[in-house]
């Protein structure tokens, strides 16, 4: 079995099915920005529209000082805007800008298509069916 240290993934990568699936999952997880708080906020706002800063903080389990700092960085980049809640001026709503929507759509259909461009249509269909079977079985067993 082939083994090598994969510097990008930080662990021994093997050619067995489990290790390859784990490496693919790790790549997709990192690519989607799950480790990046700014991207998490942009995706959250992209799906939910404007949100109270407190709600973002609670959902993502971010400290009050940290959320303020991250929102400021996003605001400085023109990706979000702050506005006071009309009903309670003490509450701050965070609104995603058009530029923020573009930045937050990292996993757009076009980019997802590019991920699998190395496969022909038949291989994509076979992979999709295989993954469906695995997920169905795993759900049955959980």
Secondary structure as GFF3:
##gff-version 3
##sequence-region A 1 142
A	DSSP	beta_strand	3	6	.	.	.	ID=ss1
A	DSSP	beta_strand	11	14	.	.	.	ID=ss2
A	DSSP	alpha_helix	17	31	.	.	.	ID=ss3
A	DSSP	alpha_helix	37	48	.	.	.	ID=ss4
A	DSSP	beta_strand	51	52	.	.	.	ID=ss5
A	DSSP	alpha_helix	53	60	.	.	.	ID=ss6
A	DSSP	alpha_helix	64	76	.	.	.	ID=ss7
A	DSSP	beta_strand	80	84	.	.	.	ID=ss8
A	DSSP	beta_strand	92	96	.	.	.	ID=ss9
A	DSSP	alpha_helix	98	104	.	.	.	ID=ss10
A	DSSP	alpha_helix	109	115	.	.	.	ID=ss11
A	DSSP	alpha_helix	121	141	.	.	.	ID=ss12
###
